[in-house]
Amino acid sequence: MHKILKGRVLGFLVVALLVTAALVPALTPDSVEAQSHDQSANNPLRSYADVVDVASPAVVNISAEKIVDMRGQHPFMEDPMFRRFFGDPQENGGERTSKSLGSGVIISADGYIITNNHVVENATDIRVTLAGEREYEAEIIGTDPRTDVALIKVDAKNLPSITVADSDRLRVGDQVMAIGNPFGVGQTVTMGIVSALGRSIGLIDYENLIQTDASINPGNSGGALVNMRGELIGMNSALLSRDGGSQGIGFAIPTNMAFHIMEALKKDGQVMRAYLGVFPQPVDQSVADYYGMDSPRGVLVATVSEDTPASSAGIKDGDIILRVDDKEIKNPSMLRNVISLSEVGHKAEVVILRDGKEKTLKVKLEALPGQDNTPAPTPEVNEDETLDGVTVRELSERFRAMGEIPEDIKGVLVTGVESGSNAARVGLAEGDIIQKVDNREVENLKEFRKALGSNTDKPAFLRVFKVAQKRSIFIAVPR
C-alpha cells in the first residue's frame, strides 16, 4: 500500500515538473542578457559606481586663500560654514593666511563652476582642482550671500560638466549621493536619502533647503547632491552637528533655486530681487478655524507696509495669501522665495482669502529697495556710540522694507558691535533693533542717549528685536 502511494506521488511530481518546463521558456545566454537589459532600462541604479562615474568628474575641490585674524581654533574651523554654526573662537591677535577648503560643480564645459558663497567670500586667491588632479586658478563672476550661492570660472575648455535635474520633482525618500571634499582629504562619496524638503533653518536669508542623511562634513560645502542617474539635484551647503562631524542632518540648495541665482550672476554679476511688502506669519489650526478653513494653508498677512507693491494692489492686514502664480503657499519662507525669484516688473496673480471668499489680485512686483551684495554706504548718517562697543543709528524705511520688519517695531538699529565687548558677549548683534532701554521706549538717537543716562553702576537693560528670528528678547549689557 505504501509503495503504491509513494509511486503515485512520484508520478504526480514528474508530471508537475514536465508541465512547468513546458510553460517556462528555456533560459539561454541571449535571453538572460535581454532580460538584464530590460531591468536596467527600468531601474537606472545598477551600481553606485555607475552613478559616481557619471557625476564625479564634474565635482571639483576648491581652495580659497584669505587673510584672517590669528585665532586659536580647532582644525574644523578651517571650513567657514562650520564657523557659521558654532561661532568664531576668541581672537589671539595678528593676521595670518588661511585656506578655506570646499567643493564646487562644473556646470558648463567652458569653465563655469557653481559653489557656496561662504567657500570663496573675501578670497584673495582661488584654486580649483579637478578629479584628474589638474589645478586651475579661478575668478569670481558673482556672489549672492543671501542664498549662499557663488559663480566662479576657470580658463579652460572641454571640461566635464554635470547634467542638471528638476529639483521640484524630488520626493522624500528618494536616494541621493553627496560628492565633495570633506576635511580636505580628497573627493569622497556618501549615500543617503532625501529626508525632508523645503527646510528653513535660519542660516541664510532665502532658504528652501533639501535635507539629507547622506554624510555632509566640513569641506563638502559647494559639492554635488545627485540622484541615481548622476544628475545634479542640489548643492551641498550646511550641516547641523554637535561636534563638527556628520550626524545625519545635512542640507543642500536645490538646483532650481541655485541655477536661477547662477543665471542672474552670469548675466549681471548680481541678483535683483522682487518684493511684495508684507510681513507674513504662519497659519496654525486656530487661525484656520477662525477663517473657516478645514486645515491650515497659506500665510496670514500681519502687516502691509505703505507704498509697496502689496499696498498698491489692495492686499490688506488679515488677508491670507493662498497662491502666487498657481504655486500653493505653505509658509512665510515659501512666500518670500516665490516672490524673490520672480522677475522685477512681473505682474503676479496673488490669490487671497478675505471674508471667507477667495479673491485674485494682480500685483506688479518691484525691485527690493537697497539691493546690493555688500552693504551700501550711507553718507552723512548720524550714529551714536554711547553704549560701549555698540554703534547705533536711526531705523530707516529702507532697512524696514528689506528686513520685512512690522510697522509697530520702533527703535534704533545696531550697526556695529565690537568683538569681545560686553555687548557682544551677551548676544547683542549687528542688525538688532533696540526698542527699549531700562523700560523706556527709544525711537531716535536723542531718546537712546537720554535713556542710557550717566548711571553706569548697573547693566543697561535692553529690549531687543531680533530681525532674523522675528521676536523680541531682553538683554542686559554690563557697563
C-alpha positions in Angstrom: 0.0 0.0 0.0 2.8 2.5 1.0 4.7 1.5 -2.2 1.7 2.2 -4.4 1.1 5.6 -2.7 4.7 6.5 -3.0 4.7 5.7 -6.6 1.6 7.8 -7.3 3.2 10.8 -5.5 6.4 10.5 -7.6 4.3 10.3 -10.7 2.4 13.5 -9.8 5.7 15.3 -9.2 7.2 14.2 -12.5 4.0 15.4 -14.3 4.1 18.7 -12.5 7.8 19.3 -13.4 7.1 18.4 -17.1 4.1 20.9 -17.2 6.2 23.6 -15.6 9.1 23.0 -18.0 6.6 23.3 -20.9 5.2 26.6 -19.6 8.5 28.3 -18.7 10.7 29.1 -21.7 14.3 27.9 -21.7 16.9 30.5 -20.5 19.6 31.0 -23.0 22.6 33.4 -22.7 20.9 35.7 -25.2 17.6 35.8 -23.2 19.4 36.4 -19.9 21.2 39.4 -21.5 17.9 40.7 -22.9 16.2 40.4 -19.5 19.1 42.1 -17.8 18.9 45.0 -20.3 15.2 45.4 -19.7 15.7 45.6 -15.9 18.5 48.2 -16.2 16.4 50.3 -18.5 13.6 50.5 -15.9 16.0 50.9 -13.0 18.8 53.4 -13.5 20.6 52.1 -10.4 22.8 49.2 -11.4 25.6 50.1 -9.1 26.5 53.1 -7.1 29.8 53.1 -9.1 27.9 53.9 -12.2 26.4 57.0 -10.6 29.9 58.0 -9.4 31.3 57.5 -12.9 28.7 59.9 -14.4 28.8 62.6 -11.8 32.2 62.7 -10.1 34.3 64.1 -13.0 32.3 67.4 -12.7 32.9 67.8 -9.0 36.0 69.8 -8.1 38.0 70.7 -4.9 38.3 74.4 -4.1 41.0 76.1 -2.0 40.4 79.7 -1.3 43.2 81.8 0.3 42.2 84.5 2.7 43.8 86.9 5.1 42.2 86.4 8.5 42.8 87.3 12.2 45.0 84.8 14.0 42.7 82.6 16.1 43.3 79.7 18.4 40.9 77.3 16.7 40.1 73.7 16.0 41.2 72.5 12.6 37.5 72.0 11.7 37.2 75.8 11.9 39.0 76.0 8.5 35.6 75.4 7.0 33.6 78.7 7.1 30.2 77.0 7.2 31.3 75.2 10.4 32.2 78.6 11.9 28.8 79.9 11.0 27.1 77.3 13.0 29.4 77.3 16.1 30.8 80.9 16.1 34.4 82.1 15.8 36.7 81.4 18.7 38.3 84.4 20.5 40.9 86.3 18.7 44.6 85.9 19.6 45.6 89.0 17.7 47.6 89.4 14.5 46.8 88.1 11.0 47.6 85.0 9.0 46.9 83.5 5.6 44.1 80.9 5.8 42.8 78.4 3.3 39.1 77.8 3.1 38.5 74.3 1.8 35.4 73.4 -0.1 33.9 71.9 -3.3 32.2 73.0 -6.5 30.4 71.7 -9.5 31.3 72.3 -13.2 28.1 73.4 -14.9 29.5 74.1 -18.4 32.4 72.8 -20.5 33.8 76.3 -20.8 34.8 76.5 -17.1 31.8 77.9 -15.1 31.6 76.4 -11.6 28.9 76.8 -9.0 29.8 76.7 -5.3 28.8 78.2 -2.0 29.4 81.9 -1.3 30.9 81.1 2.1 33.6 79.0 0.4 35.0 81.9 -1.7 33.9 85.0 0.2 36.7 87.5 0.8 39.2 85.2 -1.0 42.4 86.7 -2.5 43.3 83.6 -4.4 41.1 80.7 -5.5 42.4 77.4 -6.8 40.3 74.6 -8.4 41.5 71.1 -8.6 39.7 68.6 -10.9 39.3 64.9 -10.2 42.3 64.3 -12.5 44.4 66.4 -10.2 44.8 69.3 -12.6 44.7 72.7 -10.9 43.4 75.9 -12.3 43.2 79.5 -10.9 39.6 80.7 -10.7 38.0 84.2 -10.8 34.7 85.2 -9.1 32.0 86.0 -11.5 29.4 86.9 -8.9 28.2 86.0 -5.4 24.9 86.1 -3.6 25.3 85.9 0.2 21.6 85.9 0.7 21.2 82.5 -0.8 24.9 81.4 -0.3 25.4 80.9 -4.0 28.6 81.9 -5.9 29.6 81.5 -9.5 33.3 81.2 -10.4 35.2 80.5 -13.6 38.4 78.9 -14.8 40.1 79.5 -18.1 39.6 76.1 -19.7 37.7 74.3 -22.4 36.1 70.9 -22.9 35.7 70.3 -19.1 33.4 67.5 -17.9 30.1 69.2 -16.9 27.2 67.8 -15.0 23.6 67.2 -16.1 21.1 69.2 -14.1 17.7 67.7 -13.0 14.5 69.4 -11.9 14.7 69.6 -8.1 10.9 70.2 -7.9 10.4 66.5 -8.8 12.3 65.3 -5.7 10.4 63.2 -3.2 11.1 62.5 0.4 12.7 59.0 0.4 14.5 59.4 -2.9 18.0 58.0 -2.9 20.8 60.6 -3.3 24.6 60.7 -3.3 26.8 63.5 -2.0 30.1 64.1 -3.6 32.7 66.6 -2.2 36.0 67.1 -0.4 35.3 66.6 3.3 38.0 67.8 5.7 40.3 68.3 2.6 41.0 64.5 2.3 40.0 64.4 -1.3 37.0 63.6 -3.3 34.6 61.4 -1.3 31.2 59.9 -2.0 28.4 59.2 0.6 24.9 57.7 0.2 21.6 58.6 1.7 18.0 59.6 1.1 16.1 62.8 0.9 15.0 63.3 4.5 12.8 66.4 4.0 12.1 69.2 1.5 11.6 72.9 1.9 13.6 73.2 5.1 14.4 76.7 6.6 17.0 76.7 9.3 17.7 80.4 9.7 21.2 80.2 8.3 20.7 82.5 5.3 18.0 84.9 4.1 16.4 82.8 1.4 16.1 79.1 2.2 14.3 76.2 0.6 16.7 73.5 1.5 16.8 69.8 0.8 17.6 67.8 4.0 19.5 64.6 3.6 21.1 62.0 5.8 23.9 61.5 3.2 27.1 62.4 5.2 28.0 66.0 4.7 31.0 67.3 6.5 33.2 70.4 6.6 34.7 70.7 3.1 31.6 69.3 1.4 30.2 72.8 1.0 29.5 73.6 -2.7 29.7 69.9 -3.7 27.1 67.9 -5.6 24.0 66.2 -4.4 23.0 63.9 -7.2 20.1 61.4 -8.0 20.6 57.8 -9.1 21.1 58.9 -12.7 24.1 61.1 -11.7 22.1 64.3 -12.3 22.6 67.3 -10.1 19.6 68.0 -7.8 21.2 70.1 -5.1 24.4 71.8 -3.9 25.6 70.7 -0.5 25.6 73.7 1.8 25.4 73.0 5.5 25.2 70.5 8.3 23.8 70.5 11.9 26.2 68.9 14.3 27.3 68.9 17.9 31.0 68.1 17.2 31.6 69.1 13.6 31.1 65.7 12.1 28.1 64.4 10.2 25.2 63.3 12.3 22.7 62.6 9.5 21.4 66.2 9.2 22.8 67.9 6.1 21.3 70.5 3.8 21.6 71.3 0.1 20.4 74.2 -2.0 18.0 72.8 -4.7 19.1 73.2 -8.3 16.0 75.2 -9.3 16.9 77.9 -6.8 20.7 77.8 -7.3 20.5 77.9 -11.0 18.1 80.9 -11.0 20.6 82.7 -8.9 23.5 81.5 -11.1 21.9 82.8 -14.3 21.5 86.2 -12.7 25.1 86.2 -11.6 26.3 85.2 -15.0 24.3 87.8 -16.7 24.6 90.8 -14.4 27.1 89.8 -11.7 24.4 90.3 -9.0 20.8 89.3 -8.2 17.9 91.8 -8.5 15.1 90.6 -6.3 11.4 91.4 -6.4 9.5 92.1 -3.2 5.9 92.2 -2.0 6.0 94.4 1.1 4.1 92.3 3.6 5.0 90.8 7.0 3.6 87.2 6.8 3.1 84.8 9.6 2.2 81.1 9.6 -1.4 79.9 9.7 -1.9 77.4 12.6 -5.0 75.4 13.3 -6.6 78.1 15.5 -6.3 80.7 12.7 -7.6 78.2 10.2 -10.6 77.5 12.4 -11.3 81.3 12.7 -11.2 81.7 9.0 -13.4 78.6 8.4 -10.7 76.5 6.7 -10.6 72.7 7.1 -6.8 72.8 7.7 -4.0 75.3 7.9 -2.9 76.6 4.5 -1.4 79.8 3.1 0.2 82.6 5.2 -1.5 85.3 7.2 -0.7 88.9 6.3 0.2 90.5 9.7 1.3 93.9 8.2 1.2 95.6 4.8 3.9 98.2 4.5 3.0 101.6 3.0 4.0 102.4 -0.6 4.8 98.8 -1.5 3.5 96.5 -4.3 1.2 94.8 -1.8 -0.5 98.0 -0.7 -0.8 99.3 -4.2 -2.6 96.1 -5.3 -5.0 96.2 -2.3 -3.6 93.5 -0.1 -4.7 94.2 3.5 -3.8 93.2 7.0 -5.6 90.0 7.9 -5.7 88.6 4.3 -4.5 85.0 3.9 -2.3 84.5 0.8 -3.1 81.1 -0.6 -1.4 81.1 -4.0 1.1 83.1 -6.1 1.1 82.3 -9.8 -0.5 78.9 -9.2 2.0 78.0 -6.6 0.5 76.9 -3.3 2.0 78.9 -0.5 2.6 76.8 2.6 4.7 79.1 4.9 6.3 82.5 5.1 9.6 81.2 3.8 8.0 79.8 0.7 6.2 83.1 0.0 9.4 85.0 0.3 11.2 82.6 -2.0 8.5 82.6 -4.7 8.3 86.4 -4.8 12.1 87.0 -4.7 12.7 84.6 -7.6 10.1 86.4 -9.7 11.2 88.9 -12.3 11.1 92.6 -11.3 8.1 94.1 -13.0 6.3 90.8 -13.2 2.5 91.0 -12.6 1.9 88.2 -10.2 -1.5 86.7 -9.6 -2.0 86.5 -5.9 -5.0 84.6 -4.6 -6.1 85.7 -1.1 -8.8 84.6 1.3 -10.8 87.6 2.7 -14.2 87.5 4.4 -14.5 83.8 3.7 -14.1 84.2 -0.1 -11.1 83.7 -2.4 -10.1 86.7 -4.4 -7.4 87.2 -7.1 -5.3 90.3 -7.1 -2.8 91.4 -9.7 0.4 92.6 -8.0 3.2 94.3 -10.0 6.3 93.3 -8.3 9.0 95.9 -7.7 12.7 95.7 -7.0 13.6 95.2 -3.4 14.9 98.6 -2.1 18.7 99.0 -1.4 19.8 95.8 -3.2 23.5 95.1 -3.2 25.8 92.2 -2.4 27.6 94.4 0.0 26.1 96.9 2.4 25.6 100.2 0.6 27.4 103.1 2.2 25.0 105.7 3.6 26.6 109.2 3.5 26.2 111.6 6.4 24.4 109.2 8.7 24.2 110.2 12.3 25.4 107.4 14.6 25.8 107.0 18.3 28.4 105.1 20.4 27.2 106.0 23.9 26.9 102.3 24.8 30.5 101.0 25.0 31.3 98.8 22.0 28.0 99.4 20.3 27.2 101.7 17.3 23.5 102.5 16.6 21.7 104.7 14.1 18.0 105.5 13.5 15.9 102.9 11.8 15.4 103.7 8.1 12.4 102.7 6.0 14.8 101.0 3.6 16.1 98.7 6.3 12.5 98.1 7.5 11.4 97.0 4.0 14.5 94.8 3.5 14.1 93.1 6.8 10.3 92.9 6.5 10.0 94.5 9.9 6.5 95.1 11.2 5.4 98.8 11.4 4.8 98.5 15.2 8.5 97.7 15.8 10.2 101.0 16.7 13.7 101.7 17.9 17.3 102.3 16.9 19.3 100.0 14.6 22.5 98.4 15.8 25.1 98.9 13.0 28.1 97.6 14.8 29.2 95.5 17.9 32.9 95.3 18.7 34.2 91.8 19.0 35.0 90.9 22.7 32.8 93.7 24.1 30.3 93.2 26.9 27.5 93.7 24.4 28.9 91.0 22.0 29.3 88.6 24.9 25.7 88.8 26.0 24.3 88.4 22.5 23.7 91.9 21.0 24.5 91.8 17.3 24.6 93.9 14.2 21.2 94.2 12.7 19.3 94.1 16.0 16.8 96.8 16.8 16.9 98.2 20.4 13.3 99.0 21.3 13.7 100.0 24.9 16.5 101.0 27.3 15.7 100.4 31.0 12.0 100.0 30.0 12.0 103.4 28.3 11.0 103.4 24.6 13.6 104.8 22.2 12.8 105.8 18.6 15.7 108.1 17.8 19.3 108.7 18.9 18.3 111.5 21.3 16.0 109.2 23.2 18.6 106.5 23.2 21.3 108.7 24.7 18.8 110.1 27.3 17.6 106.6 28.3 21.2 105.3 28.8 21.9 108.3 31.1 25.1 108.6 33.1 24.4 105.8 35.6 26.9 103.1 34.8 26.7 101.2 38.1 24.3 98.6 36.7 23.9 97.0 33.3 21.9 98.6 30.5 18.7 96.6 30.3 17.6 96.4 26.7 14.5 95.1 24.9 15.9 94.0 21.5 14.0 92.9 18.4 16.0 90.1 16.6 15.2 90.6 12.9 16.2 87.1 11.8 14.1 85.4 14.4 11.2 87.9 14.2 11.0 88.2 18.0 11.9 90.4 20.9 14.1 89.5 23.8 15.7 91.2 26.8 19.5 91.7 27.0 21.4 93.1 30.0 24.7 94.7 28.9 27.2 95.2 31.7 28.9 98.6 31.7 
